[in-house]
Amino acid sequence: MSFQFNFSFEDQNISADDPQDDKPSLESKDLETAKEIPSKVTEEILAAEYEVLDVNKAVAIRCLRSKSVEEKLSSLSDDNCIKKTVENHSDLIPNVYEGGLKIWECSVDLVEHLCETRVPLKGLSVLELGCGAGLPGIYALQQQAHHVCFQDFNEEVISHLTIPNVSLNVDSETMSQKCRFLSGGWSQTGSDLIPSERYDIILTAETIYNTESVPSLYKLMRRGLKPGGTIFVAAKTHYFGVGGGTRLFEQYVHNQGDFTVTTCKKITGGVQREILKMNWNAEAR
């Protein structure tokens, strides 16, 4: 199946074969509360500011160029996380900016897997954790998901990347009726992030690199998934210099006893990556 961006990895800061292109360890991934971000997009998005992600001939996702967003935000006079990361020439600044503008390889892998295996999404409620550009969530909307909640650590990422990306791919009525956007960390956001009915599908990519944040991520997954629901985790097998990865995460989940975990896809080109699928153990629902 053909799956590629209509621009180079260099343009989007994606490295296909650099083992050091991994997220560094962060001290914390928590904020005191979640913040809901209005979905209204007031500025016109110029064609030169975005490119198209093609997933075979049937699926295409428009996505802002990260450099366009960086340039816009770094020119602002007020203080913001993107301005700080541009000034520091860094993809991540611990507890300030968590790489949300960068399209990480595993988010692309996850969209490809959902498309390849025709995971049913129509009429379902979907939560994307650590969404950044929001590619998997946007794909879910294109597949007629009933509701999609996009969550990321940084408000600026949600406001200036996620929401515009969604607006490039769905109409305003869909955004107002089917989408929710939240910024904030994982530990303190459960009551704001998880509705009483919970979610049918939880999607997340490149979020298990820091082993210290895995417990809060896991608790949110456990709290947010419906009985009979499914979680897809896309990540590198090992994050060099950090210690996290799919094997450690798999072992953590196994030790908790709530979910079964299976590896449903392996990507061996460049840095080894995987798609994990989590389902409730019958006795843990």
Stockholm file with secondary structure:
# STOCKHOLM 1.0

chainA/1-285         MSFQFNFSFEDQNISADDPQDDKPSLESKDLETAKEIPSKVTEEILAAEYEVLDVNKAVAIRCLRSKSVEEKLSSLSDDNCIKKTVENHSDLIPNVYEGGLKIWECSVDLVEHLCETRVPLKGLSVLELGCGAGLPGIYALQQQAHHVCFQDFNEEVISHLTIPNVSLNVDSETMSQKCRFLSGGWSQTGSDLIPSERYDIILTAETIYNTESVPSLYKLMRRGLKPGGTIFVAAKTHYFGVGGGTRLFEQYVHNQGDFTVTTCKKITGGVQREILKMNWNAEAR
#=GR chainA/1-285 SS CCEEESSCTTTTTCCSSCTTCSCCCCSCCCCSSCEECCCCCCSCCCGGGEEEEEETTTEEEEEECHHHHHHHHHTCSSCCHHHHHHHTTCSCBTTTBCSTTSCCHHHHHHHHHHHHTTCCCTTCEEEEETCTTCHHHHHHHHTTCSEEEEEESCHHHIIIIIHHHHHHHSCHHHHHHHEEEEESCSTTCHHHHCCTTCEEEEEEESCCSCGGGHHHHHHHHHHHEEEEEEEEEEEESCCTTTCCCHHHHHHHHHHHCSEEEEEEEEECSSSCEEEEEEEECGGGC
#=GC SS_cons         CCEEESSCTTTTTCCSSCTTCSCCCCSCCCCSSCEECCCCCCSCCCGGGEEEEEETTTEEEEEECHHHHHHHHHTCSSCCHHHHHHHTTCSCBTTTBCSTTSCCHHHHHHHHHHHHTTCCCTTCEEEEETCTTCHHHHHHHHTTCSEEEEEESCHHHIIIIIHHHHHHHSCHHHHHHHEEEEESCSTTCHHHHCCTTCEEEEEEESCCSCGGGHHHHHHHHHHHEEEEEEEEEEEESCCTTTCCCHHHHHHHHHHHCSEEEEEEEEECSSSCEEEEEEEECGGGC
//
